[in-house]
Amino acid sequence: MEMNEKSTSRREFLTAGLLAGGLAVVAGCSSKKSPFDPEAGDLVAASGEKVKLLSVDGEIIEVDKAFLKPVPDLPQVSNEAARIGIPGKKFAMVIDLSRCKSLKKCQTACNHMHHIHPGQNWIKVYPMQDADHTSPYWQPTTCMHCDEPPCVKVCPVDATFKRQDGIVLIDSDRCIGCRFCMAACPYSTRVFNWEEPGLTKEIADKPYSCETSVPQKKGTVGKCDFCPDMVRKGSLPHCVAACPNGVFFFGDMLEDSVTNGSETFRFSDLIKDKAGYRLMEDLGTKPSVYYLPPVNRNFPFEKHDEEDSTENKSKSKS
């Protein structure tokens, strides 16, 4: 598999964030000398903690964390702008089933960052087995962000919508809780907020954002949103950044590039060479989530004893 070392998406989707200003300062400094901080008027002391980044030439470099300047928070876009999406992009995800060990770090990060009600998960990790004589494997399942989304077609109030960049989102300010979208989704990736999410007052008082899906509201539907607020900043979705085994790849199909933060591939080559596929392709939904088969697995399948009874209870209600 050939890595696309020159792809621009390697500079756009970085877990730590690629800061041109910070890298420019570091480029002119040796490992023995701290760079000069013009704002502080003094040398910056090295912390000793190294962060891996990609240079503008596509090379992996290590930079002391103290030399990086934080990325300023971008102003939150309006829900009207959020409904349009990011121009010139077509986002997709690739999930490598051979790498999944069901650590559920993706699930934990998603739940935490979206303030999801305890017992609900926007990312499900299912034990799968294709046939009696084949070995089981783990399958992370998210919203498929379909190009032909049935959920959008059945929503009577335009609460569920598809953006120009391919991401399917929910506007909870419009959602009336009819759950038509849940019935129409063949992948069962949506959840219904039967109860108050149990948010802090600070989070609950925030105006709802389609791009962050926060705050969730009782009587509305929630789902994976591909973290467009992070993507807009040039960062990876939370599930991709949190996975220690590099299961999730995210990127732009128009640039033909996907990355998990440490590895980057041409999307077309990855799907072709690894026999990538989409779930239930015969339905014509055209998902934006692709899977790589669980061959040459990194880990043996280990069934977990604990069961998420609260999630099962939530699913039974829906």
Order of alpha helices (4+ residues) and beta strands (2+ residues): alpha-alpha-beta-beta-beta-beta-alpha-beta-alpha-beta-beta-alpha-beta-beta-alpha-beta-alpha-beta-alpha-alpha-beta-beta-beta-alpha-beta-alpha
